Amino acid sequence: MNFVFMRFLLERYYGKKMDFKRLRPLNINGEEFLYEVLEKFQRGKKHPLLIMKDGKEIGHLDENEVLHAYFAEKQIDAKVKDLMYSY
């Protein structure tokens, strides 16, 4: 990830004042790595994550859970499905 995008993610993680203009749910395959999910985040949008398997929703996560796992818990090589059972 490049420096500017990493700074964007860190600002989101630390809760800098951000104005979210709308929700943009993301359909995420449980086999995706956390960094792949983070690359889909967009400025100005809040992302509820719908976890999918074989075309069916198997759960959901808040974007803050993914940011916490990546930055605080250092799960940099974890897959989304790994978070499903730890929360």
mmCIF file as gemmi writes it, N, C-alpha and C atoms, coordinates in Angstrom:
data_model
loop_
_atom_site.group_PDB
_atom_site.id
_atom_site.type_symbol
_atom_site.label_atom_id
_atom_site.label_alt_id
_atom_site.label_comp_id
_atom_site.label_asym_id
_atom_site.label_entity_id
_atom_site.label_seq_id
_atom_site.pdbx_PDB_ins_code
_atom_site.Cartn_x
_atom_site.Cartn_y
_atom_site.Cartn_z
_atom_site.occupancy
_atom_site.B_iso_or_equiv
_atom_site.pdbx_formal_charge
_atom_site.auth_seq_id
_atom_site.auth_asym_id
_atom_site.pdbx_PDB_model_num
ATOM 1 N N . MET Axp A 1 ? 0.853 -1.183 0 1 0 ? 1 A 1
ATOM 2 C CA . MET Axp A 1 ? 0 0 0 1 0 ? 1 A 1
ATOM 3 C C . MET Axp A 1 ? 0.893 1.24 0 1 0 ? 1 A 1
ATOM 4 N N . ASN Axp A 2 ? 0.428 2.242 -0.676 1 0 ? 2 A 1
ATOM 5 C CA . ASN Axp A 2 ? 1.245 3.448 -0.718 1 0 ? 2 A 1
ATOM 6 C C . ASN Axp A 2 ? 1.026 4.313 0.531 1 0 ? 2 A 1
ATOM 7 N N . PHE Axp A 3 ? 1.929 5.245 0.722 1 0 ? 3 A 1
ATOM 8 C CA . PHE Axp A 3 ? 1.941 6.068 1.93 1 0 ? 3 A 1
ATOM 9 C C . PHE Axp A 3 ? 0.647 6.871 2.114 1 0 ? 3 A 1
ATOM 10 N N . VAL Axp A 4 ? 0.15 7.48 1.059 1 0 ? 4 A 1
ATOM 11 C CA . VAL Axp A 4 ? -1.049 8.319 1.174 1 0 ? 4 A 1
ATOM 12 C C . VAL Axp A 4 ? -2.256 7.473 1.585 1 0 ? 4 A 1
ATOM 13 N N . PHE Axp A 5 ? -2.377 6.297 0.992 1 0 ? 5 A 1
ATOM 14 C CA . PHE Axp A 5 ? -3.507 5.452 1.339 1 0 ? 5 A 1
ATOM 15 C C . PHE Axp A 5 ? -3.378 4.924 2.764 1 0 ? 5 A 1
ATOM 16 N N . MET Axp A 6 ? -2.173 4.587 3.179 1 0 ? 6 A 1
ATOM 17 C CA . MET Axp A 6 ? -1.947 4.113 4.555 1 0 ? 6 A 1
ATOM 18 C C . MET Axp A 6 ? -2.322 5.212 5.553 1 0 ? 6 A 1
ATOM 19 N N . ARG Axp A 7 ? -1.979 6.448 5.242 1 0 ? 7 A 1
ATOM 20 C CA . ARG Axp A 7 ? -2.343 7.574 6.108 1 0 ? 7 A 1
ATOM 21 C C . ARG Axp A 7 ? -3.865 7.715 6.178 1 0 ? 7 A 1
ATOM 22 N N . PHE Axp A 8 ? -4.546 7.552 5.056 1 0 ? 8 A 1
ATOM 23 C CA . PHE Axp A 8 ? -6.009 7.59 5.006 1 0 ? 8 A 1
ATOM 24 C C . PHE Axp A 8 ? -6.596 6.521 5.937 1 0 ? 8 A 1
ATOM 25 N N . LEU Axp A 9 ? -6.05 5.299 5.882 1 0 ? 9 A 1
ATOM 26 C CA . LEU Axp A 9 ? -6.552 4.221 6.735 1 0 ? 9 A 1
ATOM 27 C C . LEU Axp A 9 ? -6.277 4.5 8.209 1 0 ? 9 A 1
ATOM 28 N N . LEU Axp A 10 ? -5.102 5.015 8.514 1 0 ? 10 A 1
ATOM 29 C CA . LEU Axp A 10 ? -4.769 5.324 9.908 1 0 ? 10 A 1
ATOM 30 C C . LEU Axp A 10 ? -5.668 6.428 10.461 1 0 ? 10 A 1
ATOM 31 N N . GLU Axp A 11 ? -5.971 7.421 9.643 1 0 ? 11 A 1
ATOM 32 C CA . GLU Axp A 11 ? -6.891 8.483 10.079 1 0 ? 11 A 1
ATOM 33 C C . GLU Axp A 11 ? -8.26 7.889 10.389 1 0 ? 11 A 1
ATOM 34 N N . ARG Axp A 12 ? -8.684 6.967 9.573 1 0 ? 12 A 1
ATOM 35 C CA . ARG Axp A 12 ? -9.963 6.303 9.809 1 0 ? 12 A 1
ATOM 36 C C . ARG Axp A 12 ? -9.92 5.481 11.076 1 0 ? 12 A 1
ATOM 37 N N . TYR Axp A 13 ? -8.829 4.766 11.266 1 0 ? 13 A 1
ATOM 38 C CA . TYR Axp A 13 ? -8.682 3.906 12.434 1 0 ? 13 A 1
ATOM 39 C C . TYR Axp A 13 ? -8.675 4.707 13.723 1 0 ? 13 A 1
ATOM 40 N N . TYR Axp A 14 ? -7.953 5.82 13.74 1 0 ? 14 A 1
ATOM 41 C CA . TYR Axp A 14 ? -7.856 6.632 14.947 1 0 ? 14 A 1
ATOM 42 C C . TYR Axp A 14 ? -9.037 7.578 15.126 1 0 ? 14 A 1
ATOM 43 N N . GLY Axp A 15 ? -9.994 7.536 14.208 1 0 ? 15 A 1
ATOM 44 C CA . GLY Axp A 15 ? -11.223 8.287 14.378 1 0 ? 15 A 1
ATOM 45 C C . GLY Axp A 15 ? -11.09 9.778 14.162 1 0 ? 15 A 1
ATOM 46 N N . LYS Axp A 16 ? -10.198 10.168 13.268 1 0 ? 16 A 1
ATOM 47 C CA . LYS Axp A 16 ? -10.114 11.59 12.937 1 0 ? 16 A 1
ATOM 48 C C . LYS Axp A 16 ? -11.472 12.039 12.416 1 0 ? 16 A 1
ATOM 49 N N . LYS Axp A 17 ? -11.76 13.295 12.585 1 0 ? 17 A 1
ATOM 50 C CA . LYS Axp A 17 ? -13.073 13.802 12.185 1 0 ? 17 A 1
ATOM 51 C C . LYS Axp A 17 ? -13.27 13.6 10.678 1 0 ? 17 A 1
ATOM 52 N N . MET Axp A 18 ? -14.173 12.712 10.378 1 0 ? 18 A 1
ATOM 53 C CA . MET Axp A 18 ? -14.476 12.436 8.979 1 0 ? 18 A 1
ATOM 54 C C . MET Axp A 18 ? -15.98 12.566 8.798 1 0 ? 18 A 1
ATOM 55 N N . ASP Axp A 19 ? -16.356 13.177 7.724 1 0 ? 19 A 1
ATOM 56 C CA . ASP Axp A 19 ? -17.768 13.296 7.4 1 0 ? 19 A 1
ATOM 57 C C . ASP Axp A 19 ? -18.124 12.197 6.405 1 0 ? 19 A 1
ATOM 58 N N . PHE Axp A 20 ? -18.992 11.301 6.832 1 0 ? 20 A 1
ATOM 59 C CA . PHE Axp A 20 ? -19.434 10.25 5.939 1 0 ? 20 A 1
ATOM 60 C C . PHE Axp A 20 ? -20.722 10.703 5.281 1 0 ? 20 A 1
ATOM 61 N N . LYS Axp A 21 ? -20.665 10.823 3.989 1 0 ? 21 A 1
ATOM 62 C CA . LYS Axp A 21 ? -21.818 11.323 3.254 1 0 ? 21 A 1
ATOM 63 C C . LYS Axp A 21 ? -22.826 10.207 2.955 1 0 ? 21 A 1
ATOM 64 N N . ARG Axp A 22 ? -22.336 8.959 2.903 1 0 ? 22 A 1
ATOM 65 C CA . ARG Axp A 22 ? -23.268 7.863 2.646 1 0 ? 22 A 1
ATOM 66 C C . ARG Axp A 22 ? -22.644 6.524 2.991 1 0 ? 22 A 1
ATOM 67 N N . LEU Axp A 23 ? -23.52 5.533 3.133 1 0 ? 23 A 1
ATOM 68 C CA . LEU Axp A 23 ? -23.082 4.156 3.355 1 0 ? 23 A 1
ATOM 69 C C . LEU Axp A 23 ? -22.849 3.492 2.006 1 0 ? 23 A 1
ATOM 70 N N . ARG Axp A 24 ? -21.801 2.723 1.94 1 0 ? 24 A 1
ATOM 71 C CA . ARG Axp A 24 ? -21.551 1.917 0.738 1 0 ? 24 A 1
ATOM 72 C C . ARG Axp A 24 ? -21.166 0.518 1.185 1 0 ? 24 A 1
ATOM 73 N N . PRO Axp A 25 ? -22.155 -0.391 1.293 1 0 ? 25 A 1
ATOM 74 C CA . PRO Axp A 25 ? -21.843 -1.76 1.706 1 0 ? 25 A 1
ATOM 75 C C . PRO Axp A 25 ? -20.912 -2.43 0.696 1 0 ? 25 A 1
ATOM 76 N N . LEU Axp A 26 ? -20.02 -3.259 1.21 1 0 ? 26 A 1
ATOM 77 C CA . LEU Axp A 26 ? -19.106 -4.007 0.359 1 0 ? 26 A 1
ATOM 78 C C . LEU Axp A 26 ? -19.375 -5.492 0.535 1 0 ? 26 A 1
ATOM 79 N N . ASN Axp A 27 ? -19.581 -6.186 -0.573 1 0 ? 27 A 1
ATOM 80 C CA . ASN Axp A 27 ? -19.694 -7.645 -0.539 1 0 ? 27 A 1
ATOM 81 C C . ASN Axp A 27 ? -18.286 -8.204 -0.578 1 0 ? 27 A 1
ATOM 82 N N . ILE Axp A 28 ? -17.932 -8.945 0.462 1 0 ? 28 A 1
ATOM 83 C CA . ILE Axp A 28 ? -16.573 -9.439 0.63 1 0 ? 28 A 1
ATOM 84 C C . ILE Axp A 28 ? -16.587 -10.961 0.697 1 0 ? 28 A 1
ATOM 85 N N . ASN Axp A 29 ? -15.699 -11.572 -0.059 1 0 ? 29 A 1
ATOM 86 C CA . ASN Axp A 29 ? -15.517 -13.016 0.034 1 0 ? 29 A 1
ATOM 87 C C . ASN Axp A 29 ? -14.724 -13.307 1.3 1 0 ? 29 A 1
ATOM 88 N N . GLY Axp A 30 ? -15.138 -14.283 2.064 1 0 ? 30 A 1
ATOM 89 C CA . GLY Axp A 30 ? -14.458 -14.618 3.307 1 0 ? 30 A 1
ATOM 90 C C . GLY Axp A 30 ? -13.003 -15.032 3.121 1 0 ? 30 A 1
ATOM 91 N N . GLU Axp A 31 ? -12.635 -15.405 1.906 1 0 ? 31 A 1
ATOM 92 C CA . GLU Axp A 31 ? -11.266 -15.831 1.61 1 0 ? 31 A 1
ATOM 93 C C . GLU Axp A 31 ? -10.335 -14.655 1.309 1 0 ? 31 A 1
ATOM 94 N N . GLU Axp A 32 ? -10.882 -13.445 1.21 1 0 ? 32 A 1
ATOM 95 C CA . GLU Axp A 32 ? -10.044 -12.28 0.91 1 0 ? 32 A 1
ATOM 96 C C . GLU Axp A 32 ? -9.182 -11.919 2.116 1 0 ? 32 A 1
ATOM 97 N N . PHE Axp A 33 ? -7.991 -11.429 1.83 1 0 ? 33 A 1
ATOM 98 C CA . PHE Axp A 33 ? -7.102 -10.951 2.881 1 0 ? 33 A 1
ATOM 99 C C . PHE Axp A 33 ? -7.569 -9.574 3.35 1 0 ? 33 A 1
ATOM 100 N N . LEU Axp A 34 ? -7.239 -9.215 4.591 1 0 ? 34 A 1
ATOM 101 C CA . LEU Axp A 34 ? -7.667 -7.921 5.141 1 0 ? 34 A 1
ATOM 102 C C . LEU Axp A 34 ? -7.178 -6.763 4.283 1 0 ? 34 A 1
ATOM 103 N N . TYR Axp A 35 ? -5.918 -6.835 3.812 1 0 ? 35 A 1
ATOM 104 C CA . TYR Axp A 35 ? -5.404 -5.72 3.022 1 0 ? 35 A 1
ATOM 105 C C . TYR Axp A 35 ? -6.172 -5.559 1.711 1 0 ? 35 A 1
ATOM 106 N N . GLU Axp A 36 ? -6.717 -6.645 1.167 1 0 ? 36 A 1
ATOM 107 C CA . GLU Axp A 36 ? -7.525 -6.544 -0.045 1 0 ? 36 A 1
ATOM 108 C C . GLU Axp A 36 ? -8.832 -5.81 0.245 1 0 ? 36 A 1
ATOM 109 N N . VAL Axp A 37 ? -9.386 -6.057 1.417 1 0 ? 37 A 1
ATOM 110 C CA . VAL Axp A 37 ? -10.622 -5.375 1.823 1 0 ? 37 A 1
ATOM 111 C C . VAL Axp A 37 ? -10.338 -3.896 2.062 1 0 ? 37 A 1
ATOM 112 N N . LEU Axp A 38 ? -9.255 -3.607 2.761 1 0 ? 38 A 1
ATOM 113 C CA . LEU Axp A 38 ? -8.904 -2.214 3.058 1 0 ? 38 A 1
ATOM 114 C C . LEU Axp A 38 ? -8.69 -1.406 1.784 1 0 ? 38 A 1
ATOM 115 N N . GLU Axp A 39 ? -8.185 -2.037 0.74 1 0 ? 39 A 1
ATOM 116 C CA . GLU Axp A 39 ? -7.966 -1.337 -0.529 1 0 ? 39 A 1
ATOM 117 C C . GLU Axp A 39 ? -9.27 -0.894 -1.18 1 0 ? 39 A 1
ATOM 118 N N . LYS Axp A 40 ? -10.389 -1.437 -0.746 1 0 ? 40 A 1
ATOM 119 C CA . LYS Axp A 40 ? -11.694 -1.076 -1.314 1 0 ? 40 A 1
ATOM 120 C C . LYS Axp A 40 ? -12.342 0.117 -0.606 1 0 ? 40 A 1
ATOM 121 N N . PHE Axp A 41 ? -11.773 0.544 0.519 1 0 ? 41 A 1
ATOM 122 C CA . PHE Axp A 41 ? -12.352 1.656 1.273 1 0 ? 41 A 1
ATOM 123 C C . PHE Axp A 41 ? -12.22 2.956 0.47 1 0 ? 41 A 1
ATOM 124 N N . GLN Axp A 42 ? -13.25 3.781 0.586 1 0 ? 42 A 1
ATOM 125 C CA . GLN Axp A 42 ? -13.273 5.053 -0.136 1 0 ? 42 A 1
ATOM 126 C C . GLN Axp A 42 ? -13.523 6.202 0.83 1 0 ? 42 A 1
ATOM 127 N N . ARG Axp A 43 ? -12.915 7.313 0.532 1 0 ? 43 A 1
ATOM 128 C CA . ARG Axp A 43 ? -13.08 8.518 1.339 1 0 ? 43 A 1
ATOM 129 C C . ARG Axp A 43 ? -14.53 8.998 1.27 1 0 ? 43 A 1
ATOM 130 N N . GLY Axp A 44 ? -15.054 9.419 2.418 1 0 ? 44 A 1
ATOM 131 C CA . GLY Axp A 44 ? -16.404 9.976 2.462 1 0 ? 44 A 1
ATOM 132 C C . GLY Axp A 44 ? -17.509 8.939 2.548 1 0 ? 44 A 1
ATOM 133 N N . LYS Axp A 45 ? -17.146 7.668 2.592 1 0 ? 45 A 1
ATOM 134 C CA . LYS Axp A 45 ? -18.144 6.605 2.659 1 0 ? 45 A 1
ATOM 135 C C . LYS Axp A 45 ? -17.84 5.682 3.836 1 0 ? 45 A 1
ATOM 136 N N . LYS Axp A 46 ? -18.886 5.252 4.503 1 0 ? 46 A 1
ATOM 137 C CA . LYS Axp A 46 ? -18.788 4.278 5.588 1 0 ? 46 A 1
ATOM 138 C C . LYS Axp A 46 ? -19.121 2.92 4.981 1 0 ? 46 A 1
ATOM 139 N N . HIS Axp A 47 ? -18.328 1.902 5.309 1 0 ? 47 A 1
ATOM 140 C CA . HIS Axp A 47 ? -18.475 0.606 4.656 1 0 ? 47 A 1
ATOM 141 C C . HIS Axp A 47 ? -18.876 -0.511 5.612 1 0 ? 47 A 1
ATOM 142 N N . PRO Axp A 48 ? -20.159 -0.853 5.66 1 0 ? 48 A 1
ATOM 143 C CA . PRO Axp A 48 ? -20.526 -2.102 6.325 1 0 ? 48 A 1
ATOM 144 C C . PRO Axp A 48 ? -20.077 -3.247 5.41 1 0 ? 48 A 1
ATOM 145 N N . LEU Axp A 49 ? -19.514 -4.293 5.975 1 0 ? 49 A 1
ATOM 146 C CA . LEU Axp A 49 ? -18.976 -5.393 5.18 1 0 ? 49 A 1
ATOM 147 C C . LEU Axp A 49 ? -19.889 -6.603 5.277 1 0 ? 49 A 1
ATOM 148 N N . LEU Axp A 50 ? -20.39 -7.044 4.135 1 0 ? 50 A 1
ATOM 149 C CA . LEU Axp A 50 ? -21.226 -8.24 4.067 1 0 ? 50 A 1
ATOM 150 C C . LEU Axp A 50 ? -20.332 -9.388 3.623 1 0 ? 50 A 1
ATOM 151 N N . ILE Axp A 51 ? -20.156 -10.377 4.469 1 0 ? 51 A 1
ATOM 152 C CA . ILE Axp A 51 ? -19.264 -11.486 4.181 1 0 ? 51 A 1
ATOM 153 C C . ILE Axp A 51 ? -20.049 -12.567 3.433 1 0 ? 51 A 1
ATOM 154 N N . MET Axp A 52 ? -19.525 -12.937 2.269 1 0 ? 52 A 1
ATOM 155 C CA . MET Axp A 52 ? -20.221 -13.849 1.383 1 0 ? 52 A 1
ATOM 156 C C . MET Axp A 52 ? -19.453 -15.159 1.215 1 0 ? 52 A 1
ATOM 157 N N . LYS Axp A 53 ? -20.217 -16.229 0.994 1 0 ? 53 A 1
ATOM 158 C CA . LYS Axp A 53 ? -19.63 -17.522 0.642 1 0 ? 53 A 1
ATOM 159 C C . LYS Axp A 53 ? -20.61 -18.219 -0.293 1 0 ? 53 A 1
ATOM 160 N N . ASP Axp A 54 ? -20.134 -18.594 -1.452 1 0 ? 54 A 1
ATOM 161 C CA . ASP Axp A 54 ? -20.972 -19.251 -2.458 1 0 ? 54 A 1
ATOM 162 C C . ASP Axp A 54 ? -22.227 -18.441 -2.783 1 0 ? 54 A 1
ATOM 163 N N . GLY Axp A 55 ? -22.075 -17.114 -2.844 1 0 ? 55 A 1
ATOM 164 C CA . GLY Axp A 55 ? -23.18 -16.244 -3.207 1 0 ? 55 A 1
ATOM 165 C C . GLY Axp A 55 ? -24.181 -15.96 -2.101 1 0 ? 55 A 1
ATOM 166 N N . LYS Axp A 56 ? -23.911 -16.458 -0.903 1 0 ? 56 A 1
ATOM 167 C CA . LYS Axp A 56 ? -24.826 -16.226 0.218 1 0 ? 56 A 1
ATOM 168 C C . LYS Axp A 56 ? -24.115 -15.469 1.319 1 0 ? 56 A 1
ATOM 169 N N . GLU Axp A 57 ? -24.861 -14.594 1.982 1 0 ? 57 A 1
ATOM 170 C CA . GLU Axp A 57 ? -24.294 -13.838 3.1 1 0 ? 57 A 1
ATOM 171 C C . GLU Axp A 57 ? -24.158 -14.756 4.318 1 0 ? 57 A 1
ATOM 172 N N . ILE Axp A 58 ? -22.935 -14.809 4.858 1 0 ? 58 A 1
ATOM 173 C CA . ILE Axp A 58 ? -22.712 -15.662 6.034 1 0 ? 58 A 1
ATOM 174 C C . ILE Axp A 58 ? -22.445 -14.837 7.287 1 0 ? 58 A 1
ATOM 175 N N . GLY Axp A 59 ? -22.383 -13.527 7.138 1 0 ? 59 A 1
ATOM 176 C CA . GLY Axp A 59 ? -22.158 -12.671 8.291 1 0 ? 59 A 1
ATOM 177 C C . GLY Axp A 59 ? -21.835 -11.258 7.862 1 0 ? 59 A 1
ATOM 178 N N . HIS Axp A 60 ? -21.566 -10.427 8.833 1 0 ? 60 A 1
ATOM 179 C CA . HIS Axp A 60 ? -21.2 -9.048 8.531 1 0 ? 60 A 1
ATOM 180 C C . HIS Axp A 60 ? -20.205 -8.55 9.57 1 0 ? 60 A 1
ATOM 181 N N . LEU Axp A 61 ? -19.416 -7.56 9.152 1 0 ? 61 A 1
ATOM 182 C CA . LEU Axp A 61 ? -18.447 -6.914 10.029 1 0 ? 61 A 1
ATOM 183 C C . LEU Axp A 61 ? -18.534 -5.413 9.804 1 0 ? 61 A 1
ATOM 184 N N . ASP Axp A 62 ? -18.165 -4.684 10.808 1 0 ? 62 A 1
ATOM 185 C CA . ASP Axp A 62 ? -18.039 -3.242 10.669 1 0 ? 62 A 1
ATOM 186 C C . ASP Axp A 62 ? -16.625 -2.953 10.183 1 0 ? 62 A 1
ATOM 187 N N . GLU Axp A 63 ? -16.451 -1.891 9.432 1 0 ? 63 A 1
ATOM 188 C CA . GLU Axp A 63 ? -15.11 -1.561 8.933 1 0 ? 63 A 1
ATOM 189 C C . GLU Axp A 63 ? -14.128 -1.34 10.075 1 0 ? 63 A 1
ATOM 190 N N . ASN Axp A 64 ? -14.62 -0.874 11.224 1 0 ? 64 A 1
ATOM 191 C CA . ASN Axp A 64 ? -13.726 -0.651 12.362 1 0 ? 64 A 1
ATOM 192 C C . ASN Axp A 64 ? -13.128 -1.957 12.889 1 0 ? 64 A 1
ATOM 193 N N . GLU Axp A 65 ? -13.858 -3.05 12.774 1 0 ? 65 A 1
ATOM 194 C CA . GLU Axp A 65 ? -13.334 -4.343 13.201 1 0 ? 65 A 1
ATOM 195 C C . GLU Axp A 65 ? -12.155 -4.766 12.329 1 0 ? 65 A 1
ATOM 196 N N . VAL Axp A 66 ? -12.25 -4.503 11.043 1 0 ? 66 A 1
ATOM 197 C CA . VAL Axp A 66 ? -11.159 -4.84 10.122 1 0 ? 66 A 1
ATOM 198 C C . VAL Axp A 66 ? -9.955 -3.938 10.388 1 0 ? 66 A 1
ATOM 199 N N . LEU Axp A 67 ? -10.198 -2.649 10.578 1 0 ? 67 A 1
ATOM 200 C CA . LEU Axp A 67 ? -9.103 -1.722 10.871 1 0 ? 67 A 1
ATOM 201 C C . LEU Axp A 67 ? -8.411 -2.096 12.181 1 0 ? 67 A 1
ATOM 202 N N . HIS Axp A 68 ? -9.18 -2.461 13.195 1 0 ? 68 A 1
ATOM 203 C CA . HIS Axp A 68 ? -8.607 -2.84 14.49 1 0 ? 68 A 1
ATOM 204 C C . HIS Axp A 68 ? -7.742 -4.102 14.354 1 0 ? 68 A 1
ATOM 205 N N . ALA Axp A 69 ? -8.266 -5.093 13.65 1 0 ? 69 A 1
ATOM 206 C CA . ALA Axp A 69 ? -7.504 -6.334 13.468 1 0 ? 69 A 1
ATOM 207 C C . ALA Axp A 69 ? -6.207 -6.072 12.718 1 0 ? 69 A 1
ATOM 208 N N . TYR Axp A 70 ? -6.249 -5.202 11.733 1 0 ? 70 A 1
ATOM 209 C CA . TYR Axp A 70 ? -5.066 -4.925 10.911 1 0 ? 70 A 1
ATOM 210 C C . TYR Axp A 70 ? -4.018 -4.121 11.675 1 0 ? 70 A 1
ATOM 211 N N . PHE Axp A 71 ? -4.452 -3.036 12.328 1 0 ? 71 A 1
ATOM 212 C CA . PHE Axp A 71 ? -3.494 -2.138 12.972 1 0 ? 71 A 1
ATOM 213 C C . PHE Axp A 71 ? -3.172 -2.512 14.419 1 0 ? 71 A 1
ATOM 214 N N . ALA Axp A 72 ? -4.167 -2.837 15.224 1 0 ? 72 A 1
ATOM 215 C CA . ALA Axp A 72 ? -3.931 -3.106 16.647 1 0 ? 72 A 1
ATOM 216 C C . ALA Axp A 72 ? -3.469 -4.541 16.891 1 0 ? 72 A 1
ATOM 217 N N . GLU Axp A 73 ? -4.12 -5.481 16.229 1 0 ? 73 A 1
ATOM 218 C CA . GLU Axp A 73 ? -3.789 -6.877 16.462 1 0 ? 73 A 1
ATOM 219 C C . GLU Axp A 73 ? -2.727 -7.399 15.496 1 0 ? 73 A 1
ATOM 220 N N . LYS Axp A 74 ? -2.311 -6.557 14.561 1 0 ? 74 A 1
ATOM 221 C CA . LYS Axp A 74 ? -1.24 -6.899 13.597 1 0 ? 74 A 1
ATOM 222 C C . LYS Axp A 74 ? -1.548 -8.162 12.796 1 0 ? 74 A 1
ATOM 223 N N . GLN Axp A 75 ? -2.818 -8.341 12.468 1 0 ? 75 A 1
ATOM 224 C CA . GLN Axp A 75 ? -3.214 -9.5 11.66 1 0 ? 75 A 1
ATOM 225 C C . GLN Axp A 75 ? -3.09 -9.151 10.177 1 0 ? 75 A 1
ATOM 226 N N . ILE Axp A 76 ? -1.881 -8.834 9.768 1 0 ? 76 A 1
ATOM 227 C CA . ILE Axp A 76 ? -1.68 -8.323 8.407 1 0 ? 76 A 1
ATOM 228 C C . ILE Axp A 76 ? -1.835 -9.398 7.338 1 0 ? 76 A 1
ATOM 229 N N . ASP Axp A 77 ? -1.71 -10.661 7.707 1 0 ? 77 A 1
ATOM 230 C CA . ASP Axp A 77 ? -1.875 -11.721 6.717 1 0 ? 77 A 1
ATOM 231 C C . ASP Axp A 77 ? -3.14 -12.548 6.958 1 0 ? 77 A 1
ATOM 232 N N . ALA Axp A 78 ? -4.055 -12.012 7.749 1 0 ? 78 A 1
ATOM 233 C CA . ALA Axp A 78 ? -5.3 -12.728 8.065 1 0 ? 78 A 1
ATOM 234 C C . ALA Axp A 78 ? -6.307 -12.59 6.928 1 0 ? 78 A 1
ATOM 235 N N . LYS Axp A 79 ? -7.188 -13.56 6.879 1 0 ? 79 A 1
ATOM 236 C CA . LYS Axp A 79 ? -8.308 -13.501 5.935 1 0 ? 79 A 1
ATOM 237 C C . LYS Axp A 79 ? -9.548 -13.031 6.692 1 0 ? 79 A 1
ATOM 238 N N . VAL Axp A 80 ? -10.505 -12.514 5.958 1 0 ? 80 A 1
ATOM 239 C CA . VAL Axp A 80 ? -11.724 -11.989 6.566 1 0 ? 80 A 1
ATOM 240 C C . VAL Axp A 80 ? -12.433 -13.069 7.382 1 0 ? 80 A 1
ATOM 241 N N . LYS Axp A 81 ? -12.466 -14.291 6.874 1 0 ? 81 A 1
ATOM 242 C CA . LYS Axp A 81 ? -13.163 -15.366 7.597 1 0 ? 81 A 1
ATOM 243 C C . LYS Axp A 81 ? -12.561 -15.604 8.978 1 0 ? 81 A 1
ATOM 244 N N . ASP Axp A 82 ? -11.26 -15.285 9.154 1 0 ? 82 A 1
ATOM 245 C CA . ASP Axp A 82 ? -10.629 -15.446 10.456 1 0 ? 82 A 1
ATOM 246 C C . ASP Axp A 82 ? -11.211 -14.475 11.492 1 0 ? 82 A 1
ATOM 247 N N . LEU Axp A 83 ? -11.675 -13.331 11.038 1 0 ? 83 A 1
ATOM 248 C CA . LEU Axp A 83 ? -12.288 -12.353 11.941 1 0 ? 83 A 1
ATOM 249 C C . LEU Axp A 83 ? -13.694 -12.745 12.337 1 0 ? 83 A 1
ATOM 250 N N . MET Axp A 84 ? -14.34 -13.508 11.505 1 0 ? 84 A 1
ATOM 251 C CA . MET Axp A 84 ? -15.724 -13.878 11.77 1 0 ? 84 A 1
ATOM 252 C C . MET Axp A 84 ? -15.865 -14.619 13.095 1 0 ? 84 A 1
ATOM 253 N N . TYR Axp A 85 ? -14.858 -15.367 13.49 1 0 ? 85 A 1
ATOM 254 C CA . TYR Axp A 85 ? -14.967 -16.176 14.695 1 0 ? 85 A 1
ATOM 255 C C . TYR Axp A 85 ? -14.326 -15.535 15.906 1 0 ? 85 A 1
ATOM 256 N N . SER Axp A 86 ? -13.546 -14.461 15.676 1 0 ? 86 A 1
ATOM 257 C CA . SER Axp A 86 ? -12.889 -13.841 16.815 1 0 ? 86 A 1
ATOM 258 C C . SER Axp A 86 ? -13.687 -12.686 17.398 1 0 ? 86 A 1
ATOM 259 N N . TYR Axp A 87 ? -14.795 -12.295 16.757 1 0 ? 87 A 1
ATOM 260 C CA . TYR Axp A 87 ? -15.629 -11.214 17.273 1 0 ? 87 A 1
ATOM 261 C C . TYR Axp A 87 ? -16.961 -11.74 17.718 1 0 ? 87 A 1
